[in-house]
Amino acid sequence: MTSLGIIVGFGAEAALVSPRFRVAMAGGRPERALALARAMAAEGASGLVSFGIAGGLAPDLRPGALVVGEAVACGGRMLPCSPDLLTDVRARRGVVAAADAVVADPAAKAALFAATGALCADLESGGVAQAADEAGLPFAVLRAVADPASRGLPPAAAIGLDALGRVRLGAVLLSLARAPGQLPGLVRVALDTRAALTALRRAVAALG
């Protein structure tokens, strides 16, 4: 097994990664991503990777667009990614923003893009970048855009995952029952997520 450690958000992302790698699911919790990445570093990982879907910030990126991070905008700092990792992945390269919560509103996405110039945002990359910086390890970010910058997320889509990285189906159904008009938006989210996961599946071989 390689000593590269990979942090993902949920189970469908983890399922794409070869069993040769060590994978940990943060369940959409930035603080858990940081703790898991620190643990991997302490256990001897040679490098860390943040892997999975992301929300688009750059207006021209569509669902399924691949992004390889050149740096992570995190807590007012720009933490540079290692240029030697993910060199074989064909993707847009640029800044990735570390988010504390799902960036659901197009106006919030536009503001984050203006502030950081980041191509996309996710909930795990900040923790991975911070842990790698603390441990002096190389790290990389490989993300695929799900929801584009121009599209907002319905409230049910922003409900957090459980500790095992699974959708909290009961909470989603309750939100949908309270606001049935979300259904078309949820269908759109599902299609966007499928496009992102398909793109990741095609790129994941380059991790080897």
Secondary structure by P-SEA (a helix, b strand, c coil): cccbbbbbccaaaaaaccccbbbbbccccaaaaaaaaaaaaaacccccccbbbbbbccccccccccccccccccccbbbbccccccccccccbbbbbbbccccccaaaaaaaaaacccccccccaaaaaaaaaaacccbbbbbbbccccccccccccccccccccccaaaaaaaaaaacccaaaaaaaaaaaaaaaaaaaaacccccc
